[in-house]
Amino acid sequence: MKKKVMTLVILGLLLLSFLTGQNQAGPQQKLRLVTTIFPLTELVRAVSVDRAEILQLIPTSAEVHTFQLRPSDLKILAEADLLICVGGHLEPWLEKVEKSLNNKKLKTIRFFDYLSTVNYPGLKPEDPHLWLDFQADCLLVEKIIEELTILDPPGASMYKKRGQELLNELKSIDEEYQKTIACCQQKDLIIAGHQAFGYLASRYGLQQVALTGPNPEAQPSPRKLQEIINLIKTRQLKAIFYESSTPPAYAQTIARETGVKLYGLSTGVNLTRSEIEKKIGFLELMKRNLETLKKGLGCK
């Protein structure tokens, strides 16, 4: 009897020791991931799910080209495990900030630089809107899966599973764009603003004609406005597009002169108040863009 009691006591002590050790170890700390813009946040979140804490530097309501870091952002970067940014000309302030950080563990994925290293044929050095090319997005997702697996080996199988689901969805959207736009009557993508949709146009066989170049702050000249008006009249175009998060002043001027219809397209970065309130995701915005293009370009 004493032997049985002693055995039970020992087992109880071992169990208590195990539970105490578990409590001291605590839950595994989540990865700290930092992104710069909404499309990158959405892609990273879809892969990492609940194994990471994701912080986005540039709010979806802010203008990405004129954004300035806050002191709190420096603290976020100083404690981060992985930074995912676009690179190129989109975040010119970021590289200098990185060099000033005392964070040796921080790894960085620069979308533009990564596409350069894999010799992506569709890369446009003058255009930072890479995320509007879904084939390029697939390459980025594969890189995200790779880096998260290195940082967090126990989550490898989940990253691979979730990442493959996201890749399948991106490929499906890409195929739908290819199929739909191939049947469009109008191939001229007239943008009453800066050249934000070059990747989308190149990928799907459209010709982007914009009022201004890559600088979103540039103002079109009267001569350029007249060129666009003449082009619409000569080719008997039916639609003009503008970035949906900005006032369509120039688009309205051109529409009055030509009688074309106005259509808003989203870059997926600066969301409207309604989109933010409804928590519309990046891929949903891209699906809406396709429906808009279908109407505006006369796609069967």
For each residue, the residues with C-beta under 8 A, 3 or more apart:
1: 4 5
2: 5 6
3: 6 7
4: 1 7 8
5: 1 2 8 9
6: 2 3 9 10
7: 3 4 10 11
8: 4 5 11 12
9: 5 6 12 13
10: 6 7 13 14
11: 7 8 14 15
12: 8 9 15 16
13: 9 10 16 17
14: 10 11 17 18
15: 11 12 18 19
16: 12 13 19 20
17: 13 14 20 21
18: 14 15 21 22
19: 15 16 22 23
20: 16 17 23 24
21: 17 18 24 25
22: 18 19 25
23: 19 20 26
24: 20 21
25: 21 22
26: 23
27:
28: 154
29:
30: 50 51 52 53
31: 48 51 52 53 81 82 148 151 152
32: 52 53 55 76 79 80 81 82
33: 44 48 52 53 54 55 80 81 82 83 84
34: 54 55 56 57 76 77 80 82 83 84
35: 40 41 44 54 55 56 57 83 84 85
36: 40 56 57 58 64 84 85 86 90 91 94
37: 40 41 56 58 64 86 90 131 269
38: 41 42 56 60 268 269 271 282
39: 42 43 131 137 268 269 282
40: 35 36 37 43 44 56 84 85 86 111 131 140
41: 35 37 38 44 45 54 56
42: 38 39 45 46 281 282 283
43: 39 40 46 47 137 140 141 144 166 282
44: 33 35 40 41 47 48 52 54 84 144
45: 41 42 48 49 54
46: 42 43 49 162 163 165 166
47: 43 44 141 144 145 148 159 162 163 166
48: 31 33 44 45 51 52 54 148 155 159 162
49: 45 46 52 158 162
50: 30
51: 30 31 48 148 152 155 158 159
52: 30 31 32 33 44 48 49 148 152
53: 30 31 32 33
54: 33 34 35 41 44 45 48
55: 32 33 34 35 76 80
56: 34 35 36 37 38 40 41 59 60
57: 34 35 36 67 69 73 76
58: 36 37 62 64 67 269
59: 56 62
60: 38 56 269 270 271 276
61: 270 271 273 276
62: 58 59 67 270
63: 66 67 216 270
64: 36 37 58 67 90 269 270
65: 90 216 217
66: 63 217
67: 57 58 62 63 64
68: 93
69: 57 73 74 93 97
70: 73 74
71: 74 75
72: 75 76
73: 57 69 70 76 77
74: 69 70 71 77 78 97 101
75: 71 72 78 79
76: 32 34 55 57 72 73 79 80
77: 34 73 74 80 83 97 98 101 103 106
78: 74 75 101 102 103
79: 32 75 76 103
80: 32 33 34 55 76 77 83 103 106
81: 31 32 33 105 106 107 151
82: 31 32 33 34 106 107 108 109 147 148 151
83: 33 34 35 77 80 98 106 107 108 109
84: 33 34 35 36 40 44 108 109 111 144
85: 35 36 40 90 91 94 108 109 110 111
86: 36 37 40 90 91 110 111 112 128 130 131
87: 90 91 110 111 112 113 128
88: 111 112 125 128 130
89: 92 126 128 214
90: 36 37 64 65 85 86 87 128
91: 36 85 86 87 94
92: 89 95
93: 68 69 96 97
94: 36 85 91 97 98
95: 92 98 99
96: 93 99 100
97: 69 74 77 93 94 100 101
98: 77 83 94 95 101 106 108
99: 95 96
100: 96 97
101: 74 77 78 97 98 106
102: 78
103: 77 78 79 80 106
104:
105: 81
106: 77 80 81 82 83 98 101 103
107: 81 82 83 147 151
108: 82 83 84 85 98
109: 82 83 84 85 114 140 143 144 147
110: 85 86 87 113 114
111: 40 84 85 86 87 88 114 115 130 131 136 140
112: 86 87 88 115 116 123 128 130
113: 87 110 116 117
114: 109 110 111 117 118 139 140 143
115: 111 112 118 120 123 130 136 139
116: 112 113 119 120 123
117: 113 114
118: 114 115 139
119: 116
120: 115 116 123 136 139
121:
122: 133 135 136 199 202 203
123: 112 115 116 120 130
124: 127 198 199 202
125: 88
126: 89 213 214
127: 124 130 195 198 199 214
128: 86 87 88 89 90 112 214
129: 132 196 197 198 199 267
130: 86 88 111 112 115 123 127 133 136 140 199
131: 37 39 40 86 111 136 137 140 268 282
132: 129 196 197 199 200 203 267 268 286
133: 122 130 136 137 199 200 202 203
134: 137 138 170 171 173 174 177 203 286
135: 122 138 139 174 203
136: 111 115 120 122 130 131 133 139 140 199
137: 39 43 131 133 134 140 141 170
138: 134 135 141 142 167 170 171 174
139: 114 115 118 120 135 136 142 143
140: 40 43 109 111 114 130 131 136 137 143 144
141: 43 47 137 138 144 145 163 166 167 170
142: 138 139 145 146 163 167
143: 109 114 139 140 146 147
144: 43 44 47 84 109 140 141 147 148 163
145: 47 141 142 148 149 159 160 163
146: 142 143 149 150
147: 82 107 109 143 144 150 151
148: 31 47 48 51 52 82 144 145 151 152 155 159
149: 145 146 152 153 155 156 159 160
150: 146 147 153
151: 31 81 82 107 147 148
152: 31 51 52 148 149 155 156 159
153: 149 150 156
154: 28
155: 48 51 148 149 152 158 159
156: 149 152 153 159 160
157: 160 161
158: 49 51 155 161 162
159: 47 48 51 145 148 149 152 155 156 162 163
160: 145 149 156 157 163 164
161: 157 158 164 165
162: 46 47 48 49 158 159 165 166
163: 46 47 141 142 144 145 159 160 166 167
164: 160 161 167 168
165: 46 161 162 168 169
166: 43 46 47 141 162 163 169 170
167: 138 141 142 163 164 170 171
168: 164 165 171 172
169: 165 166 172 173 283
170: 134 137 138 141 166 167 173 174 283
171: 134 138 167 168 174 175
172: 168 169 175 176
173: 134 169 170 176 177 283 286 287 290
174: 134 135 138 170 171 177 178 203
175: 171 172 178 179
176: 172 173 179 180 290
177: 134 173 174 180 181 203 204 290
178: 174 175 181 182 204
179: 175 176 182 183
180: 176 177 183 184 290 293 294 299
181: 177 178 184 204 205 206 293 297 299
182: 178 179 204 205
183: 179 180 299 300
184: 180 181 187 206 293 294 297 298 299 300
185: 297 298 299 300
186: 237 238 239 296 297 298
187: 184 205 206 207 297
188: 206 207 209 231 235 237
189: 197 200 201 206 207 208 209 241 297
190: 209 210 228 231 232 237 239 240 241 254
191: 194 195 196 197 208 209 210 211 240 241 242 243 265
192: 211 228 240 241 242 248 250 251 254
193: 196 210 211 212 216 242 243 246 250 251
194: 191 210 211 212 213 214 215 216 218
195: 127 191 198 208 210 212 213 214
196: 129 132 191 193 210 216 243 267
197: 129 132 189 191 200 201 208 241 265 267
198: 124 127 129 195 201 202 208
199: 122 124 127 129 130 132 133 136 202 203
200: 132 133 189 197 203 204 206 289
201: 189 197 198 204 206 207 208
202: 122 124 133 198 199 206 208
203: 122 132 133 134 135 174 177 199 200
204: 177 178 181 182 200 201
205: 181 182 187
206: 181 184 187 188 189 200 201 202 297
207: 187 188 189 201
208: 189 191 195 197 198 201 202
209: 188 189 190 191 228 231
210: 190 191 193 194 195 196 213
211: 191 192 193 194 220 224 225 228 250
212: 193 194 195 215 216 218 219 220 224
213: 126 194 195 210 218
214: 89 126 127 128 194 195
215: 194 212 218
216: 63 65 193 194 196 212
217: 65 66
218: 194 212 213 215
219: 212
220: 211 212 224 225 250
221: 224 225
222: 225 226
223: 226 227
224: 211 212 220 221 227 228
225: 211 220 221 222 228 229 250 253 254
226: 222 223 229 230
227: 223 224 230 231
228: 190 192 209 211 224 225 231 232 240 254
229: 225 226 232 233 254 257 258
230: 226 227 233 234
231: 188 190 209 227 228 234 235 237
232: 190 228 229 235 236 237 240 254 258 260
233: 229 230 236 258
234: 230 231
235: 188 231 232
236: 232 233
237: 186 188 190 231 232 240 258 260
238: 186 260 261 296 298
239: 186 190 260 261 262 263 295 296 297 298
240: 190 191 192 228 232 237 251 254 255 258 260 261 262 263
241: 189 190 191 192 197 251 262 263 264 265 292 296
242: 191 192 193 246 248 250 251 262 263 264 265
243: 191 193 196 246 264 265 266 267 270
244: 264 265 266 272
245: 266 267 269 270 271 272
246: 193 242 243 270
247:
248: 192 242 251 252 262 264
249: 252 253
250: 192 193 211 220 225 242 253 254
251: 192 193 240 241 242 248 254 255 262
252: 248 249 255 256 262
253: 225 249 250 256 257
254: 190 192 225 228 229 232 240 250 251 257 258 260
255: 240 251 252 258 259 260 261 262
256: 252 253
257: 229 253 254
258: 229 232 233 237 240 254 255
259: 255
260: 232 237 238 239 240 254 255
261: 238 239 240 255 296
262: 239 240 241 242 248 251 252 255
263: 239 240 241 242 292 293 295 296
264: 241 242 243 244 248 292
265: 191 197 241 242 243 244 289 292 293
266: 243 244 245 271 275 285 286 288 289
267: 129 132 196 197 243 245 270
268: 38 39 131 132 282 285 286
269: 37 38 39 58 60 64 245
270: 60 61 62 63 64 243 245 246 267
271: 38 60 61 245 266 275 276 280 285
272: 244 245 275 276
273: 61 276 277
274: 277 278
275: 266 271 272 278 280 285
276: 60 61 271 272 273 279 280
277: 273 274
278: 274 275
279: 276
280: 271 275 276 284 285
281: 42 284 285
282: 38 39 42 43 131 268 285 286
283: 42 169 170 173 286 287
284: 280 281 287 288
285: 266 268 271 275 280 281 282 288 289
286: 132 134 173 266 268 282 283 289 290
287: 173 283 284 290 291
288: 266 284 285 291 292
289: 200 265 266 285 286 292 293
290: 173 176 177 180 286 287 293 294
291: 287 288 294 295
292: 241 263 264 265 288 289 295 296
293: 180 181 184 263 265 289 290 296 297 299
294: 180 184 290 291 297 299
295: 239 263 291 292 299
296: 186 238 239 241 261 263 292 293
297: 181 184 185 186 187 189 206 239 293 294
298: 184 185 186 238 239
299: 180 181 183 184 185 293 294 295
300: 183 184 185
